[in-house]
Each structure stands twice: as structure tokens, then as C-alpha cells.
Amino acid sequence: MSLSEDQADCCPHCRKRFEIVHVRFRLNGTAMVACCPNCAMVSVDVFPAAGLQIIDKVRKLGTATRAFWQKAAAPTAESTKNGFRYVRALLVGALATAASLRHFIYTHGGLPREEIRAGALMAIPIVALAIVFFRRKRQLRRKRQAKALPRRGASDSLTT
């Protein structure tokens, strides 16, 4: 049963014209709610957007581009993501530790904020030097361990 254009805008019970109650504009189209003033019959009409073909083309292009970059950059992106997570967790932990130490020293130690700030600024180069020293020490230890371990060749495995 198809309705003509005149019947589509009228109430099927009392044949009075609908009044538009609400119109909602969205990215994928328009929705309209109309009501009959006599019998309170409600009609909801959804009109799709005219540019859906353009949206579909952009979506297909985006899918193809994403698939290309997932294949091309997946190995490096995974290691970068893990490194970023590690650095972010380290920074959040350092910030929380610094804030709690500053609060504890200020409230229970009785030191003013300016002295705490000066002490923290003087501690930065000391901590940086300690980090450099311990990293170098660890690298030297790894080099010594690598030299001390004998390499086993194919002939060694056959004789033993």
C-alpha cells in the first residue's frame, strides 16, 4: 500500500495535516517527528544524507590506508608503543613520588617551599651523574661477560 505525497503529510485517521514537533540534524541524515494536532498520532521520518556515497568512498580509502600502514609500520610501531608506555609510566611514578615527598617534607619537616625547590634543583645534576655512572658500569659488566663466555662452534659440539 503506497501513499501519495498528499496522504503522507496527513493523519490516516482524521486526514488533518501533521505539525512538525522536532527535527534532528545528524551527520548521516535528518530525523523528523511530526504529530497530528487532533488525535495525537505521531509520525517519525528518517531522511538519509545525500552524500552517503562520498562517506563510503572516504571510509574505503581510510580502510585501505590503515591496512597499508599496519603492514608497513607494524614492527617498529609495536616497539615504539612499548617504549612510550614505559616512559609514560616512569614519568607518572616520578611525578607522584616527587609530589608526595614534597608534601611530606613541607608538612612534617617544617622546611619552606623555597628551600625544598632549591634542594630539588641541586639534586638533579647529582641524580643525572649517578644514572650515567651506573649505566656505564652495567655496559662494562655486560662486555666482560660476553668476552668470558666461550663460543661453541660446530666442531665443539661433535667432540663433546
N, C-alpha and C positions, 0 to 999 in steps of 0.2 A: 504494500500500500504506500504509494508515494504522495507526498503533499505538494501542492503548488506553492509558489512563493507567497501568495496572499494567505494561504492557510497556515504556513509555517510561522508567521508572526502573530497568529491569533490563538486564543484558547480553544481547545477542541470541545469544551463543554458549553461555554456561553458565547463564543465567537467574538469576544472583545479583544482588542489589541493588547499584547504584553507590554508591561513597563519594565525598562531596564533597571535592575536593582544594584548590580555590581558588575564591574568589568575589571579583570586582572590581566595585566600585560606581563608576559614572561618571555624568556629567550626563545623558547620553542613554539610560541604561538600566543593566542589570546583566548581567554575563557570569559564567557558572559553568562550571568544569571539574570533571567527575566521572570517576572511574576504577573499573574493576571490580577487586576485590581478588584474584580468582582468575586471570584471563587478561590483565590489564593493558590492557584495552580502554578507550579514552578517549573521552569524550563532551563536546562543548562546546555549551552552550546560551546564546543571547543573548536577553535579555528586554528589549524596548524600554520606555522610560519611559512611564508612564501619562499624563503631562502634555504630550505632544508637540503637541497641538492648541494649548495655551497658548503654547508656544515658537514655533510657526508664526505665531500671531497677533501676538506681540511682534515677530518678525522682519519681518512685513509692515508693521507700524506704524513700525518703525525705518527700513525702506526708504523709505516714503512721506515721513517726516520728513526724512531725509537728502536726498531729491530736492528737497523744497521749499527747504531751506536752501542747497543747491548753486545753485539758480536765483536765489534772493533775494540771497544774500550773496557770490556768486562774484566780482564785480568788485572789491569792497572787500577781500575776503579775500586775493586774489592780491597786491595792493599791500601789504597788511599783512604777508603772509608774506615778501615780498621785503625789506621794511624790517627785519623781525625777523632775517632771515638776515644782512643787512648789519651790524646792531648786534651780533649774536652773534659774527660773525667779527671785528669790530673789538675787542670785549672780549677774546676769546681771544688775539688778536695782542698787545694791550696787556699782558695778563697775562704772556704768555711773554716779551715784551721786558723788562718790569719785573723778572721773576724772574731772567732772565739778566744784566741789568745789576747787580742787587743782588749776585748771586753773584760776578760779575767784580770789582766794587768791593771786596767783602769779602775775597775770597781774594787778589787781586793788588794792590789799592790799600792794604790794611792799615788801613782805617777800621773802627771798631767798628759794630755794628748800630744802636746808638742814634743815632750821627751820620748814618748813611745814612737812617734813618727821619726825623730832623729835617730833613734836606735835601730829602727827597721831599715832606714836608708843606709846606715853604716853596715848593717848585716848583709845587704845584697851583694857587695863585692866579695865578702868572705864566703858566702854560700856558692857563688859562681866559681871561685877558685877551687873550692872543695869538690865541686862537681867535675871540673876539668881534671883535677888530680886523680880522683877515683876512676874516671873513665880511662885515663891513660894507663893507670895501674892495671885495670882489667884487660885492656888490649894487650899489654905486655905479657900478662899471665897466659892469655889465650895463644899468643905466638909461641911461647915457651912450650906449652902443652902440645901444640901442633908439631913442633920440631921433635919433641921427645917420643911421640908415638911413631913406631916403625910402620912403614907402608908395606903391605903384603902384596906381592905380585903373584902371577900365575904359577911360577916355578916354586915359590914358597909353600903354596897350598898343596902341591903334589908330593913334596918331600916330607911333610909333617903328618 
